[in-house]
Amino acid sequence: MDHNLIQTLGALKNAGYTSLSVKEELRKNLIIQLQNKAAGFKGIVGYDETVIPELQTAILSRHNILLLGLRGQAKTRIARLMVNLLDEYVPYITGSEIFDDPLNPISWFGKDIISRLGEDTPVSWLHRSERYTEKLATPDVTVADLIGDVDPIKAASMKLTYNDERVIHFGLIPRAHRGIFVINELPDLQARIQVSLFNMLQEKDIQIRGFKLRLPLDVQFVFTANPEDYTNRGSIVTPLKDRIESQILTHYPQTIAISRKITFQEARVTEEQLQRVEVDGLVKDLIEQIAFEARKSEYIDQKSGVSARLTISAYENLISFAERRVLVSGEERTAVRLADLIGIIPAITGKIELVYEGEMEGPAKIAGTLTGKAIKALFPIYFPDPEKIKKSKGKNPYQEITDWFTEGYTMAITDDMTNAEYEAELMKVNGLYELAHRFHHTLSAAQILLLMEFILHGLAEHSQLSKKFLTGGFSFADMFDSLFTAGPDEDDIDFT
């Protein structure tokens, strides 16, 4: 149907147009999508077997939907993508502020103009992108914002009484008629405002300052919320929750691979940065592992959650930290080093909520601890597990490295080192290159250097070497020697 050719109600009827409710429209287009095995919900990763099937079931059931989950779980994005299941264009009565369906008008304006003009009633077309309304719930949201209020200026200028429907100034929900209306963070809405939504969901009645108006609004409601036991600001009142037919639980990525895919999809990294900075898969996995460690850390409030935005921001910071080194040194290109992980600490500290014990430790120190745990978790994937070697009687592949430090040697890796200085510092450790090359001989020279640094960090996390934080890097020394030559207490170290 060419909507450009249909400009009146008569032409619309002659074209055989039939009206569908917004829920029926979503259902119709989802059925077509499922039959064609189209992907749908593009950009949503990791929900193919959990959230998306439940969401599709709710849409097929014509339900209002509550997406319940911790922060950074793509709840709002899912709601926004539902717009793609609407028809590309729908007709409405030209000039109607609530986009009246020409075949089923509900407002005074719509009914009046059709009674006067009949088949000549002008018709306009609304694109699906304009049929989405979103409101962030805050304590200052009023009934007038959502539903409407009596407009005394309109009443005076049009010489109408307050009993006339035309004096009403419609709020966001009536203006979302024939579309999708989303309320984010529903528990933040005051209980009395939540109560005002009861009739909207069930009986389609609107009550404005005692003005009872039967307005059968056609709206697909989608609500998002954090679990009720997390927020101290409020909760969803039980009768409202009862009227929301489908509650769908979202979750964080369940594997490193899925988490990585989300990070690279969302991270804002320029082509120019990628030309200057090489990022190995090991470093990418480490960033994702940091988030996994944070989600089980006793120092972090797990009811608050650890957003997927942590890894996105950390990845962006990591690239920029290495890029800064290239710009300062004048070199053309560099590879990300483990020493560069110091650069992601600001991205971590801003994304975690600490419990009391964590506050006592300090957010920067917790960020350093999470990084260390991530290194320890991934180390056995790349090299023999030092813990298992301790328990076995076999040859220790790390012996030559630890012996070099036992002889009193130390070394440090800092972010301001040139590529040549970085390589020279790593190469001076006996046995380090040989070990990295033995287990990963097919990798490039830059990757071998990264693995050499990784070995040092891994041995430090397994208490076989001593690791100290420096300004912009790390130093390594013999574990036992450092006990007798300890410098400042680690609590006094400024991680920032």
Secondary structure by P-SEA (a helix, b strand, c coil): ccccccccaaaaaaabbbbbcaaaaaaaaaaaaaaacccccccccccccccaaaaaaaaaaccccccccccccaaaaaaaaccccccccccccccccccccccccccaaaaaaaaacccccbbbbbcccccbbbbbbcccccccccbbbbbaaaaaaaccccccccccccccccccccbbbbbcccccccaaaaaaaccccccccccccccccccccccbbbbbbccccccccccccaaaaaaccbbbbbbccccaaaaaaaaaacccccaaaaaaccccaaaaaaaaaaaaaaaaccccccccccccaaaaaaaaaaaaaaaaaaaaaccccccccccccccaaaaaaacccccaaaaaacaaaaaaaaaaaaaaaacccccccaaaaaaccccccaaaaaaaaaabbbbbbcccccaaaaaaaaaaccaaaaaaaaacccccaaaaaaaaaaaaaaaaaaccbbbbbcccccccccaaaaaaaccccccccccc
